């Protein structure tokens, strides 16, 4: 492990999935805080607008519409992120197939801005009750009482193609 400026080793986060997924009780919001903008009168200078226009031109084929391209890209990104956050295992899908499909959704949307703990929680909560039981048994108790790294490794090991787990639907 790398040392910090004062020579001390960083302390690993030992909180469980359950602890990390609990909302804060101190009256404050989550990790994202809104910043109040004090200025009410602001603008962009013409040279800044020109610089953005020169550096961000759409380099498509003739007849392509840059605005239409951006609109389509944003729509597909939103659709992909919704698929991730609303993940649900299909009734006839094995644990392996569900995990592979979920990882593919994550890969297709690289700017999903989901923390690993949220990804694991979303996947686990989207599984069938049968697979909740399978994962809890493999965890030796409650899956959510393990640290995120342990949870991820457990799912990876259970869904490895060479494993002996019965993860069929």
Residue frames as a rotation matrix with the C-alpha (Angstrom) as fourth column:
UNK 1
0.573 0.819 0.000 0.00
0.819 -0.573 0.000 0.00
0.000 0.000 -1.000 0.00
UNK 2
-0.138 -0.592 0.794 1.14
0.490 -0.737 -0.465 3.50
0.860 0.325 0.392 -0.68
UNK 3
-0.306 -0.015 -0.952 1.82
0.926 -0.237 -0.294 5.74
-0.221 -0.971 0.087 2.24
UNK 4
0.753 0.564 0.338 0.30
0.604 -0.797 -0.016 9.15
0.261 0.216 -0.941 2.69
UNK 5
0.403 -0.610 0.682 2.29
-0.066 -0.763 -0.643 12.33
0.913 0.214 -0.348 3.22
UNK 6
0.413 -0.229 0.882 2.68
-0.885 -0.330 0.329 11.78
0.216 -0.916 -0.339 6.97
UNK 7
-0.614 -0.762 -0.206 4.04
-0.717 0.647 -0.258 8.24
0.330 -0.011 -0.944 6.55
UNK 8
-0.405 0.553 0.728 0.89
-0.486 0.544 -0.684 6.49
-0.774 -0.631 0.048 7.81
UNK 9
-0.966 0.166 0.199 -0.71
0.259 0.649 0.715 3.71
-0.010 0.742 -0.670 5.82
UNK 10
-0.537 0.840 0.081 -4.22
-0.728 -0.510 0.458 4.50
0.426 0.187 0.885 4.56
UNK 11
-0.673 0.403 0.620 -6.97
-0.335 0.581 -0.741 2.80
-0.660 -0.707 -0.256 6.54
UNK 12
-0.928 0.371 -0.045 -9.08
0.126 0.425 0.896 0.45
0.351 0.826 -0.441 4.39
UNK 13
-0.371 0.890 0.267 -12.85
-0.910 -0.406 0.090 0.97
0.188 -0.209 0.960 4.39
UNK 14
-0.993 -0.070 -0.092 -14.22
-0.044 0.963 -0.266 -2.01
0.107 -0.260 -0.960 6.33
UNK 15
-0.394 0.917 0.069 -17.90
-0.688 -0.244 -0.684 -1.06
-0.610 -0.317 0.727 6.12
UNK 16
-0.589 0.286 0.756 -20.30
0.437 0.900 0.000 -3.71
-0.680 0.330 -0.655 4.83
UNK 17
-0.793 0.396 0.463 -22.66
0.412 -0.211 0.887 -3.36
0.448 0.894 0.004 1.87
UNK 18
0.178 0.927 -0.329 -25.55
0.907 -0.025 0.421 -2.88
0.382 -0.373 -0.845 4.29
UNK 19
0.113 -0.219 -0.969 -23.75
0.701 -0.673 0.234 -0.04
-0.704 -0.706 0.077 6.07
UNK 20
-0.842 -0.526 -0.121 -22.73
0.269 -0.604 0.750 1.63
-0.468 0.599 0.650 2.82
UNK 21
-0.673 0.643 0.366 -26.26
0.470 -0.011 0.883 1.46
0.572 0.766 -0.294 1.40
UNK 22
0.030 0.684 -0.729 -27.91
0.984 -0.147 -0.098 3.07
-0.174 -0.715 -0.677 4.44
UNK 23
0.382 0.127 0.915 -29.02
0.422 -0.905 -0.051 6.71
0.822 0.406 -0.399 4.01
UNK 24
-0.720 -0.692 0.049 -27.24
0.299 -0.373 -0.878 9.18
0.626 -0.618 0.476 6.28
UNK 25
0.200 0.808 -0.554 -29.03
0.892 0.084 0.444 9.99
0.406 -0.583 -0.704 9.53
UNK 26
-0.466 -0.506 -0.726 -27.31
0.793 -0.603 -0.089 13.29
-0.392 -0.617 0.682 10.24
UNK 27
0.394 0.744 -0.539 -29.80
0.379 -0.666 -0.642 15.39
-0.837 0.048 -0.545 8.28
UNK 28
-0.227 -0.530 -0.817 -27.40
-0.631 -0.559 0.538 16.04
-0.742 0.638 -0.207 5.44
UNK 29
0.747 0.471 -0.469 -27.83
-0.650 0.372 -0.663 14.71
-0.138 0.800 0.584 1.95
UNK 30
0.864 -0.417 0.281 -25.67
0.442 0.897 -0.027 12.12
-0.241 0.148 0.959 0.28
UNK 31
-0.022 -0.997 -0.072 -22.19
0.753 -0.064 0.655 12.59
-0.658 -0.040 0.752 -1.14
UNK 32
-0.477 -0.084 0.875 -23.44
0.763 -0.534 0.364 15.03
0.437 0.841 0.319 -3.80
UNK 33
-0.115 0.389 -0.914 -24.09
0.726 -0.595 -0.344 18.47
-0.678 -0.703 -0.214 -2.39
UNK 34
0.506 0.354 0.787 -25.66
0.799 -0.536 -0.273 21.32
0.325 0.767 -0.553 -4.30
UNK 35
-0.555 -0.715 -0.426 -23.59
0.786 -0.618 0.012 24.48
-0.272 -0.328 0.905 -4.41
UNK 36
0.582 0.757 -0.297 -25.47
0.635 -0.651 -0.416 27.74
-0.508 0.054 -0.859 -4.21
UNK 37
-0.234 -0.609 0.758 -24.32
0.915 -0.402 -0.041 30.12
0.329 0.684 0.651 -6.94
UNK 38
-0.147 0.104 -0.984 -23.89
0.679 -0.712 -0.177 33.57
-0.719 -0.694 0.034 -5.46
UNK 39
-0.877 -0.242 -0.414 -23.58
-0.101 -0.751 0.652 35.39
-0.469 0.614 0.635 -8.77
UNK 40
0.115 0.964 0.240 -26.79
0.388 0.179 -0.904 36.32
-0.914 0.197 -0.354 -10.54
UNK 41
0.878 0.101 -0.467 -25.22
-0.339 -0.556 -0.759 38.13
-0.336 0.825 -0.454 -13.47
UNK 42
-0.151 -0.947 0.285 -22.69
-0.223 0.313 0.923 36.18
-0.963 0.075 -0.259 -15.48
UNK 43
0.863 0.417 -0.285 -21.96
-0.354 0.096 -0.930 35.31
-0.361 0.904 0.231 -19.09
UNK 44
0.323 -0.748 0.580 -19.51
0.698 0.602 0.387 33.88
-0.639 0.280 0.717 -21.58
UNK 45
0.020 -0.407 -0.913 -17.16
-0.412 -0.836 0.363 36.07
-0.911 0.368 -0.185 -23.55
UNK 46
0.773 0.360 -0.523 -17.22
-0.591 0.106 -0.800 35.80
-0.232 0.927 0.295 -27.34
UNK 47
-0.076 -0.878 -0.472 -13.69
-0.915 0.249 -0.317 34.40
0.396 0.408 -0.823 -27.56
UNK 48
-0.641 -0.085 0.763 -14.67
-0.534 0.764 -0.363 31.55
-0.552 -0.640 -0.535 -25.20
UNK 49
0.449 0.863 0.231 -17.67
-0.304 0.391 -0.869 30.69
-0.840 0.320 0.438 -27.36
UNK 50
0.626 -0.283 -0.726 -15.47
-0.763 -0.034 -0.645 30.74
0.158 0.958 -0.237 -30.46
UNK 51
-0.481 -0.864 0.147 -12.90
-0.873 0.458 -0.167 28.50
0.077 -0.209 -0.975 -28.76
UNK 52
-0.312 0.462 0.831 -15.58
-0.301 0.781 -0.547 25.94
-0.901 -0.421 -0.104 -27.88
UNK 53
0.736 0.634 -0.237 -16.99
-0.392 0.115 -0.913 26.04
-0.551 0.765 0.333 -31.40
UNK 54
0.327 -0.697 -0.638 -13.54
-0.892 -0.005 -0.452 25.51
0.312 0.717 -0.624 -32.91
UNK 55
-0.667 -0.703 0.246 -12.58
-0.744 0.609 -0.276 22.63
0.044 -0.367 -0.929 -30.63
UNK 56
-0.559 0.525 0.642 -15.90
-0.126 0.712 -0.691 20.76
-0.820 -0.467 -0.332 -30.53
UNK 57
-0.220 0.497 -0.839 -16.96
-0.963 -0.249 0.105 20.64
-0.156 0.831 0.533 -34.15
UNK 58
0.456 0.456 0.764 -18.90
-0.248 0.890 -0.384 17.61
-0.855 -0.014 0.519 -35.32
UNK 59
-0.459 -0.718 -0.523 -16.76
-0.767 0.023 0.641 15.71
-0.449 0.696 -0.561 -37.82
UNK 60
0.038 0.574 0.818 -19.46
0.114 0.811 -0.574 13.67
-0.993 0.115 -0.034 -39.50
UNK 61
-0.552 -0.142 0.822 -20.22
0.789 0.230 0.570 13.11
-0.270 0.963 -0.015 -43.12
UNK 62
-0.965 0.263 -0.021 -21.75
-0.252 -0.896 0.366 15.82
0.077 0.358 0.930 -45.25
UNK 63
-0.214 0.966 -0.146 -25.42
-0.310 0.074 0.948 16.08
0.926 0.248 0.284 -44.49
UNK 64
-0.209 0.103 -0.972 -24.96
0.806 0.581 -0.112 14.88
0.554 -0.807 -0.205 -40.90
UNK 65
0.399 0.422 0.814 -26.56
-0.171 -0.838 0.518 17.03
0.901 -0.345 -0.262 -38.25
UNK 66
-0.642 -0.760 -0.103 -24.37
-0.001 0.135 -0.991 17.46
0.767 -0.636 -0.087 -35.16
UNK 67
-0.536 0.508 0.674 -27.31
-0.843 -0.371 -0.390 18.39
0.051 -0.777 0.627 -32.95
UNK 68
0.559 0.752 -0.349 -29.25
-0.745 0.641 0.187 15.32
0.364 0.156 0.918 -34.05
UNK 69
0.058 -0.655 -0.753 -26.17
0.032 0.755 -0.654 13.18
0.998 0.014 0.065 -33.36
UNK 70
-0.854 -0.391 0.343 -25.84
-0.276 -0.216 -0.936 14.58
0.441 -0.894 0.076 -29.83
UNK 71
-0.093 0.913 0.398 -29.55
-0.995 -0.099 -0.005 14.15
0.035 -0.396 0.918 -29.20
UNK 72
0.623 0.298 -0.723 -29.38
-0.411 0.911 0.021 10.49
0.665 0.284 0.691 -30.26
UNK 73
-0.327 -0.841 -0.432 -26.25
0.095 0.425 -0.900 9.89
0.940 -0.335 -0.059 -28.18
UNK 74
-0.770 0.082 0.633 -27.81
-0.608 -0.397 -0.688 11.41
0.196 -0.914 0.355 -25.08
UNK 75
0.303 0.952 0.039 -31.00
-0.939 0.291 0.186 9.40
0.166 -0.092 0.982 -25.55
UNK 76
0.477 -0.157 -0.865 -29.10
-0.089 0.970 -0.225 6.11
0.875 0.185 0.448 -25.88
UNK 77
-0.674 -0.737 0.038 -26.98
-0.056 -0.001 -0.998 7.00
0.736 -0.675 -0.041 -22.82
UNK 78
-0.444 0.597 0.668 -30.12
-0.895 -0.320 -0.309 7.70
0.029 -0.735 0.677 -20.77
UNK 79
0.590 0.683 -0.431 -31.69
-0.689 0.704 0.172 4.45
0.421 0.196 0.886 -21.98
UNK 80
0.042 -0.669 -0.742 -28.55
0.087 0.742 -0.664 2.49
0.995 -0.037 0.089 -21.05
UNK 81
-0.840 -0.365 0.403 -28.36
-0.322 -0.264 -0.909 4.05
0.438 -0.893 0.104 -17.58
UNK 82
-0.011 0.919 0.394 -32.05
-0.999 -0.022 0.023 3.29
0.030 -0.394 0.919 -17.00
UNK 83
0.547 0.157 -0.822 -31.43
-0.326 0.945 -0.037 -0.34
0.771 0.288 0.568 -17.97
UNK 84
-0.488 -0.803 -0.342 -28.66
0.117 0.328 -0.938 -0.51
0.865 -0.498 -0.066 -15.35
UNK 85
-0.841 0.119 0.528 -30.60
-0.523 -0.427 -0.737 1.14
0.138 -0.896 0.422 -12.53
UNK 86
0.163 0.968 0.190 -33.76
-0.967 0.195 -0.162 -0.88
-0.194 -0.157 0.968 -13.29
UNK 87
-0.586 -0.483 -0.651 -31.92
-0.643 0.766 0.010 -4.19
0.494 0.424 -0.759 -13.73
UNK 88
0.219 0.660 0.718 -34.09
-0.855 0.485 -0.184 -7.24
-0.470 -0.574 0.671 -13.12
UNK 89
-0.809 -0.528 0.258 -33.14
-0.386 0.809 0.444 -10.87
-0.442 0.260 -0.858 -13.65
UNK 90
-0.212 0.721 -0.660 -35.28
-0.864 0.177 0.471 -12.66
0.457 0.670 0.585 -16.23
UNK 91
0.497 0.515 0.699 -37.26
-0.819 0.544 0.182 -15.63
-0.286 -0.663 0.692 -14.83
UNK 92
0.991 -0.089 0.099 -35.48
0.118 0.934 -0.337 -18.18
-0.063 0.346 0.936 -17.05
UNK 93
0.520 -0.838 0.165 -32.02
-0.366 -0.393 -0.843 -16.61
0.772 0.378 -0.511 -16.66
UNK 94
0.476 -0.464 -0.747 -29.20
0.770 0.631 0.098 -18.28
0.426 -0.622 0.657 -14.71
UNK 95
0.754 -0.290 -0.589 -27.10
0.300 -0.645 0.703 -16.32
-0.584 -0.707 -0.400 -12.23
UNK 96
-0.320 -0.918 0.235 -24.19
0.608 -0.008 0.794 -16.48
-0.727 0.397 0.560 -14.69
UNK 97
-0.263 0.283 0.923 -26.34
0.913 -0.238 0.332 -15.09
0.313 0.929 -0.196 -17.54
UNK 98
0.801 0.596 -0.059 -27.75
0.571 -0.731 0.373 -12.32
0.179 -0.332 -0.926 -15.33
UNK 99
0.449 -0.720 -0.529 -24.27
0.313 -0.427 0.848 -11.28
-0.837 -0.546 0.034 -14.15
UNK 100
-0.522 -0.657 0.544 -22.86
0.728 -0.010 0.686 -11.27
-0.445 0.754 0.483 -17.68
UNK 101
0.110 0.657 0.746 -25.83
0.864 -0.434 0.255 -9.23
0.491 0.616 -0.615 -18.96
UNK 102
0.886 0.217 -0.409 -25.44
0.427 -0.726 0.540 -6.76
-0.180 -0.653 -0.736 -16.08
UNK 103
0.025 -0.958 -0.284 -21.69
0.401 -0.251 0.881 -6.35
-0.916 -0.136 0.378 -16.70
UNK 104
-0.466 -0.121 0.877 -22.43
0.885 -0.068 0.461 -5.78
0.004 0.990 0.138 -20.40
UNK 105
0.613 0.735 0.290 -24.90
0.695 -0.677 0.245 -3.02
0.376 0.051 -0.925 -19.49
UNK 106
0.685 -0.445 -0.577 -22.24
0.277 -0.573 0.771 -1.40
-0.674 -0.688 -0.269 -17.29
UNK 107
-0.352 -0.898 0.264 -19.67
0.579 0.013 0.815 -1.63
-0.736 0.440 0.515 -20.11
UNK 108
-0.157 0.377 0.913 -22.06
0.953 -0.185 0.240 -0.14
0.259 0.908 -0.330 -22.67
UNK 109
0.747 0.451 0.488 -22.59
0.279 -0.879 0.386 2.93
0.603 -0.152 -0.783 -20.51
UNK 110
-0.110 -0.925 -0.363 -19.11
0.795 0.137 -0.591 3.99
0.597 -0.353 0.720 -19.33
UNK 111
-0.807 -0.175 0.564 -20.40
-0.087 -0.910 -0.406 7.29
0.584 -0.376 0.719 -17.89
UNK 112
0.073 0.903 -0.424 -23.02
0.433 0.355 0.829 5.74
0.898 -0.244 -0.365 -15.61
UNK 113
-0.359 -0.336 0.871 -21.46
-0.495 -0.723 -0.483 7.43
0.792 -0.604 0.093 -12.54
UNK 114
0.801 0.598 0.000 -22.43
-0.347 0.465 0.814 4.55
0.487 -0.653 0.580 -10.25
UNK 115
-0.058 -0.803 0.594 -20.11
-0.998 0.054 -0.025 3.65
-0.012 -0.594 -0.804 -7.40
UNK 116
-0.657 -0.252 -0.711 -19.12
-0.363 0.932 0.005 -0.04
0.661 0.262 -0.704 -7.20
UNK 117
-0.934 0.347 0.081 -21.20
0.057 0.372 -0.926 -0.42
-0.352 -0.861 -0.368 -4.03
UNK 118
-0.151 0.916 -0.372 -24.27
-0.677 -0.370 -0.637 0.87
-0.721 0.156 0.676 -5.90
UNK 119
-0.213 0.007 -0.977 -23.58
-0.895 0.400 0.198 -1.45
0.393 0.916 -0.079 -8.84
UNK 120
-0.912 -0.170 -0.373 -23.42
-0.032 0.937 -0.349 -4.50
0.408 -0.306 -0.860 -6.56
UNK 121
-0.725 0.689 -0.003 -26.51
-0.065 -0.072 -0.995 -3.42
-0.686 -0.721 0.097 -4.63
UNK 122
-0.077 0.703 -0.707 -28.47
-0.918 -0.327 -0.225 -2.83
-0.389 0.632 0.670 -7.85
UNK 123
-0.447 -0.147 -0.882 -27.48
-0.629 0.753 0.194 -6.23
0.636 0.642 -0.429 -9.24
UNK 124
-0.986 0.008 -0.165 -28.27
0.120 0.724 -0.680 -8.10
0.114 -0.690 -0.715 -6.02
UNK 125
-0.548 0.826 -0.129 -31.65
-0.221 -0.292 -0.930 -6.40
-0.806 -0.482 0.343 -5.59
UNK 126
-0.068 0.508 -0.859 -32.56
-0.987 -0.160 -0.017 -7.23
-0.145 0.847 0.512 -9.20
UNK 127
-0.848 -0.323 -0.419 -32.07
-0.396 0.913 0.097 -10.97
0.352 0.248 -0.903 -8.69
UNK 128
0.199 0.895 -0.400 -34.78
-0.268 0.442 0.856 -13.54
0.943 -0.064 0.328 -8.06
UNK 129
0.538 0.073 0.839 -35.33
-0.840 -0.030 0.541 -14.65
0.064 -0.997 0.045 -4.46
UNK 130
0.981 -0.190 0.026 -33.90
0.190 0.982 0.017 -18.06
-0.029 -0.012 1.000 -5.33
UNK 131
0.313 -0.922 0.226 -30.60
0.545 -0.021 -0.838 -16.49
0.778 0.386 0.496 -6.31
UNK 132
0.274 -0.168 0.947 -30.65
-0.704 -0.706 0.079 -14.25
0.655 -0.688 -0.312 -3.21
UNK 133
0.864 0.120 0.489 -30.75
-0.450 0.621 0.642 -17.47
-0.227 -0.775 0.590 -1.19
UNK 134
0.797 -0.601 0.058 -27.96
0.549 0.683 -0.482 -19.04
0.250 0.416 0.874 -3.27
UNK 135
0.127 -0.770 0.625 -25.70
0.077 -0.620 -0.780 -16.00
0.989 0.147 -0.019 -2.83
UNK 136
0.414 0.077 0.907 -26.48
-0.830 -0.376 0.411 -15.70
0.373 -0.923 -0.092 0.89
UNK 137
0.979 -0.071 0.191 -25.62
-0.016 0.909 0.416 -19.38
-0.203 -0.410 0.889 1.36
UNK 138
0.514 -0.836 0.193 -22.34
0.649 0.231 -0.724 -18.92
0.561 0.497 0.662 -0.52
UNK 139
0.088 -0.445 0.891 -21.58
-0.306 -0.863 -0.401 -15.85
0.948 -0.237 -0.212 1.61
UNK 140
-0.564 -0.272 -0.780 -22.00
0.546 0.586 -0.599 -17.94
0.620 -0.763 -0.182 4.75
UNK 141
-0.409 0.502 -0.762 -24.79
0.685 -0.382 -0.620 -15.68
-0.602 -0.776 -0.187 5.97
UNK 142
0.680 0.699 -0.223 -26.15
0.427 -0.624 -0.655 -12.38
-0.596 0.350 -0.722 4.78
UNK 143
0.188 -0.568 0.802 -24.52
0.962 -0.058 -0.266 -11.16
0.198 0.821 0.535 1.56
UNK 144
0.544 0.126 0.829 -25.12
0.226 -0.974 -0.001 -7.51
0.808 0.188 -0.559 2.48
UNK 145
0.967 -0.248 0.053 -23.05
-0.113 -0.235 0.965 -7.89
-0.227 -0.940 -0.256 5.67
UNK 146
0.284 -0.903 0.322 -19.89
0.868 0.385 0.314 -8.34
-0.408 0.190 0.893 3.59
UNK 147
-0.129 -0.432 -0.893 -17.61
-0.061 -0.895 0.442 -5.63
-0.990 0.111 0.089 2.24
UNK 148
0.648 0.479 -0.592 -18.17
-0.552 -0.240 -0.799 -4.60
-0.525 0.844 0.109 -1.42
UNK 149
-0.187 -0.797 -0.574 -14.90
-0.978 0.206 0.033 -6.17
0.092 0.568 -0.818 -2.59
UNK 150
-0.816 -0.066 0.575 -15.89
-0.262 0.928 -0.266 -9.48
-0.516 -0.368 -0.774 -1.01
UNK 151
0.189 0.973 0.136 -19.35
-0.118 0.160 -0.980 -9.27
-0.975 0.169 0.145 -2.59
UNK 152
0.492 -0.063 -0.868 -17.94
-0.850 -0.249 -0.464 -8.63
-0.187 0.967 -0.176 -6.05
UNK 153
-0.572 -0.798 -0.191 -15.41
-0.816 0.576 0.036 -11.46
0.082 0.177 -0.981 -5.71
UNK 154
-0.553 0.445 0.704 -18.11
-0.150 0.778 -0.610 -13.83
-0.819 -0.444 -0.364 -4.46
UNK 155
0.569 0.799 -0.192 -20.35
-0.304 -0.012 -0.953 -13.13
-0.764 0.601 0.236 -7.47
UNK 156
0.224 -0.575 -0.787 -17.40
-0.972 -0.070 -0.225 -13.42
0.074 0.815 -0.574 -9.85
UNK 157
-0.781 -0.566 0.265 -16.40
-0.601 0.797 -0.068 -16.78
-0.173 -0.212 -0.962 -8.34
UNK 158
-0.256 0.774 0.579 -19.96
-0.061 0.585 -0.808 -18.09
-0.965 -0.243 -0.103 -8.39
UNK 159
0.739 0.624 -0.253 -20.44
-0.231 -0.118 -0.966 -17.13
-0.632 0.773 0.057 -12.03
UNK 160
-0.291 -0.891 -0.349 -17.05
-0.800 0.026 0.600 -18.24
-0.526 0.453 -0.720 -13.34
UNK 161
0.278 0.469 -0.838 -17.65
-0.905 0.421 -0.065 -20.62
0.322 0.776 0.542 -16.28
UNK 162
-0.326 -0.511 -0.795 -15.65
-0.255 0.858 -0.446 -23.39
0.910 0.057 -0.410 -14.60
UNK 163
-0.613 0.057 0.788 -17.50
-0.789 -0.100 -0.606 -23.30
0.044 -0.993 0.106 -11.26
UNK 164
-0.877 0.282 -0.389 -19.52
0.259 0.959 0.113 -26.14
0.405 -0.002 -0.914 -9.77
UNK 165
-0.762 0.636 -0.124 -22.41
-0.192 -0.404 -0.894 -23.98
-0.619 -0.657 0.430 -8.50
UNK 166
-0.453 0.739 0.498 -25.92
0.891 0.367 0.266 -24.78
0.013 0.564 -0.825 -9.68
UNK 167
-0.704 0.147 -0.695 -26.96
0.072 -0.959 -0.275 -21.28
-0.707 -0.244 0.664 -10.75
UNK 168
-0.846 0.460 0.270 -29.63
0.341 0.077 0.937 -22.24
0.410 0.884 -0.222 -13.27
UNK 169
-0.642 0.666 0.380 -33.05
-0.710 -0.703 0.032 -20.63
0.289 -0.249 0.924 -13.00
